[in-house]
Each structure stands twice: as C-alpha cells, then as structure tokens.
C-alpha cells in the first residue's frame, strides 16, 4: 500500500466587499511544493442577531418542578432553530425564562380569546423587561389546545401577518417522532415570516390566498415528490440526507403499484414502484422505499429545511435599516424629530370582524422602539388637547389562528409599540376612518412604593411580595411584577395584570444569590409609575440562615418573621402581638403596647404561654 502525505504550504484569504451586506470570500490553498493550488470562492452574507426567548406557561403558582417538563423541549427546539435557520451561531441568542407566564383565569381549557391574550401577554412582558426578543415562544401544556380542534391536539399555534412576535408550542406531542417535536418552534416562527404549511396542497393554497404576500415556500414545486432535502447538522454531526431504506416485494406488478402510495404515507418514505415488465415475466415485484426529509413546515417526521425556505428566511435576516414614519414633511425632519423622543408606548387591544375595538392596558417604556408591522384598515392616532394628530400608525389584524387545522376567528388581538409624543392627550383607534375606541391620557402617573421586601431579607420557600400604590387622578390601577438577580441591571417577569397589591411567589424556583431586587410597575391605562425594592438575598432551599424580614433575627428565633418593627420582642409589631392577645385593648392599638403586655409576650407567660409551640 502506498500512502501520500499532503502538506498545507500556505493559505490565502481574500475578503472583497460586494455590497453593504455581502462579501466575496476567496480561499487559496497550496497543497505541496509544486505550486498546485485549490481556490474556493463563496459569497458571505452578514446577518443580524436573532434573539428567541422561551417562556413556560402554566395556570398555577410555579414550582421548581416546572423545568423537568419544559427544559428538554426548550433545549431541543433552540438547537434545531440554530441548525436550520440562516443565522450565525454567535448571533443566535436564546434563553428560557425562569418564571413561567401565568394567565389570569386560565382554567382547565383556554378559549380562543384566551390564546390571543396569552400571545399578547408574552409580547408585553418581553417589552416591559426590555428583552426586546425577536421572537417569544410560549411552551404550554398540550391539554389546553384540545378544545381548539375537537378530536385532536395541535402542536402549536401562531398568527400571521400581524402578530409576528409570539407563538405557542406544547410541552410534548406523543403522536409524532422526536425530530418533529424538536421542529415546533422553527415551524411556528416560520409562519411569522410568511411561510405556509405544507401539510397538503389545499392547505397551502388556503393560506397562500389569505396572506398579503405569496407564500415563499412554493408548494408543490416541480419535482417536489422526488426532491431531496439534504444538509448537515453541524453541532450534532448528523448528515441529513435521503438514503435507501428497504425494498418491499409484491406478487404482482399491479399490487406493487397500488401499494406504493400506501407505503409512502404509512412509513413516511418516498416509495418508487418499478415499471411493470412484460406480462409473462415472473415476480416478485420490488418497490424501493427511501427515507425522506421534509421541510419543517410539513408535519411529518424527520424534518429539515429546503432551499426555498432557507433563501426566504435569509432575506429576513440580512441587515437592513428600519425607517420610522410619522406625519412629518421629509426625511431630515424625521431624523431630528425621532431623535428627540425618549419614550415609547405599548398599545394592545382586541378587534372583531365588525371593526369594533376594545383597548387593554397601555404602558410607557424608555427608549424608541417602533416595530415594523404591516399596514391595514386600522389606525392608531396620538392627539393633542386640540385634536391635532401628533402621530399616526396604520395596522391590521388577522382573524386566522394558525393551528392544525387552522381556526377562523371572529375576534383578534393586536400589540405593538409606537413613539410616545409629549403633549398627547388622547389615544384613539379608527377603523376605515371611523373612531372605534379612545383612551384619555390623565395628568398624573401612578405612585408606587414596595413594602416587602425592603432590603437585607434572606428568603427561601413561599414569600409574599407587598406594595402600596395610588393615583392622584383616582384612576384604577393594574400592576406588573418583575425581579432582577443582578441589582437591577436586567429584569425578568413574574406576573402581570395584577389588581391586588400583594403576590405570593415560591422563590425556590430562582437561583440563590445576594443581588435580588423587585420592581412593581403600575399603569392607569396609559401613564406608568414604578418602584424598585432594596437588595435582598435568596438562600438555598435547605438553608438554616433565613431572615425573612431583615431585622437581624433568624426566623427560628423570630416569632413574627414578617416585620422589622420591635425586634426586641421577637420581631413582632404591637399590632401583631395584640392579635394574639385575648380581648385586645383599642387604646393599645392606638398608642402602642403597654410594658405589661410586652413583658408577658416576651417571657411567654400567662396568655402568651405556649403560643409558638
């Protein structure tokens, strides 16, 4: 046997700019000393960062066990996204939210309107925490989908073309193979970029006729039944290539022909029947079946990505500028005008097919974050006190909930951000020029203060967060609750649309640390106020060094571990002591506990004896 060693003598790389977003990359390699070289030239396209946040969705107070059911789904789906979408590995950002999203009044099943509210809530939470994800994927228990399509449970839902930020996938669909479960996020996110389902030609045609643009994943394209979807899963080192699977034999050529389609559907293979030979030739007659990979917009096992889908997604990820528009005379005015705006407003609501609109809570956030959404029959207008239009945004809503099968809706939802212009007094939504809903901007923002935690506490287990809030204008308030584990540098959602001024949270779901803060955001419908707590600590579940109220007294010695008042009597306030005392004195409630009451309580004698056993 003769072996030959190839030595790499030199490597030349030339990077030539083609345009603002593409480069010609030429690599020349000399393999030996004889001057023989190999040159490879490829066009390189620069793509933007792609950030996806996965959020568990449950109907109860979260426990650490929630991650046993959702973490694998999160990991496998984000790996499939990274493998199939035209994005660089360093530009792909993903995370799993530690705190699940808890819809209000979720119940055993979610009506279609509840699905809309969840899709909206995921977007609002993402904006309020300043994550500004490109896509938010809610991971929901499949049981909640059962009522949407009687007799079957969809693997996920999404909406196109107007709600293009959030989608839903279920925890696990036992009726399909493992790769199909892994492709759910890629599939539903694909819808938000205009891709149609490839379940059947009729379904593709129905979606294609409903979308504002022609579906880019042409189906069926010429030769689609025999087209290979080949590729390489780099991280998993898996070759995704159609390969011979097995041969089936039949006694007659007619039987072989009849069973070809049956085999293909049953086994999810591509099955090819040989041409029938002459009648006097003997059998058996073979049918060759090959394993076939499908575009992830199909619902079959072993999905991958085809060229049409890949090139369309690439066009969405190439870096392009986003131009903002307003009622201004020209581009130079726009640049100067928008550079002076410091806040955006999150608007959301529901609309029905008659054009009627009901508005939900709005929120003011820092910075300019206008989203690029398709125009439609609706318009959002910001008006000053004289009725002059300060800003106008055209938008549309979709009345198709994409699931399997899709569902036509009578009511749909919208959520997006627009610049908040100083001097705005009225926010209105019109449909075909007719005003359908209005919200008045009040004179004063809500005021909020957090009473617990207030700093230095050491928490684990179930804890109650408390706050006070008021509004000078007398407006009713709604609250959003968030936490930070890095002293307020970044924020994460806990709950939203709260009407009470307290919330129970099992903090064991969070990682132990000493840099936690709580933020409460209050809205009066438009204007927003907030409060941030002092820093507190979350201890491990088995920690014995717990000081819930930060009064310097360990909970094991602290008979009332919920207040920092009067630490010399076990951390209990006078009011708490009198709640334990038979026939409490109103004078003591007003003026404070008498020395005799405190002495009895401290020594645990008389009426206080055995109180804490």
BELKA-V630228 format. One record per pair of residues at least 12 apart in sequence whose C-alpha atoms are under 7 Angstrom apart, sorted by the first residue. I is the first residue (numbers start at 1). J is the second residue. Records with the same first field share a line. If there is no record, write none. Layout:
I = J + J
This chain:
6 = 31 + 32
7 = 31 + 32
8 = 30 + 31 + 32
9 = 30 + 31 + 32
10 = 29 + 30
11 = 28 + 29 + 30
12 = 27 + 28 + 29
13 = 26 + 27 + 28
14 = 26 + 27
21 = 45 + 46 + 318 + 319
22 = 43 + 44 + 45 + 46
23 = 43 + 44 + 45
24 = 41 + 42 + 43 + 44
25 = 41 + 42 + 43 + 44
26 = 39 + 40 + 41 + 42
27 = 39 + 40 + 41
28 = 40
46 = 318 + 319
47 = 87 + 317 + 318 + 319
48 = 91 + 317 + 318 + 319
49 = 91 + 92
50 = 91 + 92 + 93 + 134
51 = 92 + 93 + 94 + 133 + 134 + 135
52 = 93 + 94 + 95 + 133 + 134 + 135 + 136
53 = 94 + 95 + 96 + 133 + 135 + 136 + 137
54 = 74 + 95 + 96 + 97 + 136 + 137 + 138 + 139
55 = 96 + 97 + 100 + 101 + 137 + 138 + 139
56 = 70 + 100 + 101 + 138 + 139 + 140
57 = 100 + 101 + 102 + 138 + 139 + 140
58 = 100 + 101 + 102 + 140
59 = 102 + 103 + 106
60 = 102
62 = 100 + 506
63 = 506 + 509
64 = 508 + 509
69 = 171
70 = 171
73 = 171
74 = 96
76 = 182
77 = 182 + 183 + 184 + 185
80 = 182 + 183
81 = 186
83 = 233
84 = 304 + 305
85 = 310
86 = 310 + 313 + 314
98 = 510
99 = 493 + 494
101 = 495
102 = 495
103 = 118
108 = 144
109 = 144 + 147
110 = 144
116 = 412 + 413
119 = 166 + 167
120 = 415
122 = 136 + 166
123 = 136 + 165 + 166
125 = 493
128 = 365
129 = 491 + 492 + 493
134 = 165
135 = 165 + 166
136 = 165 + 166 + 167
137 = 166 + 167 + 168 + 185
138 = 167 + 168 + 169
139 = 168 + 169 + 170 + 171
140 = 168 + 169 + 170 + 171
141 = 170 + 171
142 = 170 + 171 + 172
154 = 403 + 404
155 = 169 + 170 + 173
156 = 168 + 169 + 170 + 184 + 188 + 403
157 = 169 + 188 + 401 + 402 + 403
158 = 188 + 191 + 401 + 402
159 = 192 + 398 + 400 + 401 + 402
160 = 191 + 192 + 194 + 398
161 = 192 + 194 + 211 + 398
162 = 373 + 374 + 396 + 397 + 398
163 = 414
164 = 192
167 = 188 + 189
169 = 184 + 185
176 = 301
177 = 301
179 = 301 + 302 + 303
180 = 300 + 301 + 302 + 303
183 = 296
187 = 296 + 297
194 = 215
195 = 215 + 216 + 217
196 = 208 + 215 + 217 + 297
197 = 297 + 298
198 = 219 + 297 + 298
199 = 298 + 299
201 = 219 + 220
204 = 219
216 = 308 + 309 + 312
217 = 308 + 309
228 = 242
229 = 241 + 293 + 294 + 304 + 305 + 306
230 = 242
242 = 290 + 291 + 292 + 293
243 = 290 + 291
244 = 289 + 290 + 291
245 = 289 + 290 + 291
246 = 288 + 289 + 290
247 = 286 + 287 + 288 + 289
248 = 286 + 287 + 288
249 = 284 + 285 + 286 + 287
250 = 284 + 285 + 286
251 = 283 + 284 + 285
252 = 283 + 284 + 285
253 = 276 + 285
256 = 273 + 285 + 287
257 = 273
260 = 272 + 273 + 287
269 = 289 + 290 + 291 + 292
270 = 289 + 290 + 291 + 292
271 = 287 + 288 + 289 + 290
272 = 287 + 288 + 289
273 = 287 + 288
274 = 286 + 287
326 = 391 + 392
327 = 391 + 392
341 = 368
342 = 366 + 367 + 368
343 = 364 + 365 + 366 + 367 + 368 + 419 + 420
344 = 364 + 365 + 366 + 367 + 368 + 369 + 417 + 418 + 419 + 420
345 = 362 + 363 + 364 + 365 + 417 + 418 + 419 + 420
346 = 362 + 363 + 364 + 416 + 417 + 418
347 = 362 + 415 + 416 + 417
348 = 360 + 361 + 362 + 414 + 415 + 416
349 = 413 + 414 + 415
350 = 411 + 412 + 413 + 414
351 = 411 + 412 + 413
352 = 410 + 411 + 412
353 = 410 + 411
355 = 431
356 = 436
357 = 436 + 437
358 = 437
359 = 437
361 = 525 + 526
362 = 525 + 526
363 = 523 + 526 + 527 + 528
364 = 526 + 527 + 528
368 = 419
369 = 417 + 418
370 = 417 + 418 + 419
371 = 416 + 417
373 = 395
374 = 395 + 396
375 = 394 + 395 + 396
376 = 394 + 395 + 396
377 = 395 + 396 + 431 + 432
378 = 394 + 395 + 396 + 429 + 430 + 431 + 432
379 = 392 + 393 + 394 + 395 + 429 + 430 + 431
380 = 392 + 393 + 394 + 428 + 429 + 430
381 = 393 + 427 + 428 + 429
382 = 424 + 426 + 427 + 428
383 = 424 + 425 + 426 + 427
384 = 423 + 424 + 425 + 426
385 = 425
390 = 421
397 = 412 + 413 + 414
398 = 412
399 = 411 + 412
424 = 441
425 = 440 + 441
426 = 438 + 439 + 440 + 441
427 = 439 + 440
441 = 526
444 = 472 + 473
445 = 471 + 527 + 528 + 529
446 = 470 + 471 + 522 + 523 + 524 + 528 + 529
447 = 469 + 470 + 471 + 529
448 = 468 + 469 + 470 + 529 + 530 + 531
449 = 467 + 468 + 469 + 531
450 = 466 + 467 + 468 + 531 + 533
451 = 466 + 467
452 = 465 + 466 + 467
453 = 465 + 533
454 = 533 + 534
455 = 533 + 534 + 535 + 536 + 550
456 = 535 + 536 + 537 + 550
457 = 536 + 537 + 547 + 548 + 549 + 550
458 = 536 + 537 + 538 + 539 + 546 + 547 + 548 + 550
459 = 537 + 538 + 539 + 546 + 547 + 548
460 = 507 + 508 + 538 + 539 + 540 + 541
461 = 506 + 507 + 508 + 541
462 = 504 + 505 + 506 + 507
463 = 504 + 505 + 506 + 507
464 = 502 + 503 + 504 + 505
465 = 502 + 503 + 504
466 = 501 + 502 + 503
467 = 501 + 502
468 = 501
475 = 524
476 = 524
477 = 499 + 522 + 523 + 524
478 = 497 + 498 + 499 + 522 + 523 + 524
479 = 496 + 497 + 498 + 499 + 520 + 521 + 522 + 523
480 = 495 + 496 + 497 + 498 + 520 + 521 + 522
481 = 493 + 494 + 495 + 496 + 519 + 520 + 521
482 = 494 + 518 + 519 + 520
483 = 516 + 517 + 518 + 519
484 = 516 + 517 + 518
485 = 515 + 516 + 517
486 = 515 + 516
487 = 515 + 516 + 517 + 535
488 = 517
508 = 541
512 = 538 + 539 + 540
513 = 537 + 538 + 539
514 = 536 + 537 + 538
515 = 535 + 536 + 537
516 = 535 + 536 + 537
517 = 532 + 533 + 534 + 535 + 536
518 = 532 + 533
519 = 531 + 532 + 533
520 = 532
548 = 561 + 562
549 = 561 + 562 + 563 + 564
550 = 564
551 = 564 + 567
557 = 570
558 = 570 + 571
559 = 571 + 572
560 = 572
569 = 602
574 = 592 + 593
575 = 589
581 = 607
